[in-house]
Amino acid sequence: AIIAWTYAVANVAAPSLFNDSFLRACLQNQDSFSLEESRQLYQWQLWQEELKSNIRLPLSCEKKCYEAFVSTVPSPSALQDDVIS
């Protein structure tokens, strides 16, 4: 999850890494992802949609990741706090 998120943040497409094997691994491990990992995978999924990629998380995995993403109340980072104050 962290690697997928890192590629998304860096905006580096890696079709040889994010392929059917990656999706199978996500599906097989979806129940063991932490809340943070699920959120990261959902952000990766959003990036795939932005790229208009044909690769998508399996529906059950995407749903769990989406639920994790929207269930967390956003909080400002320390940098945002410094800028605001």
Disulfide bonds with the S-S distance in Angstrom:
none
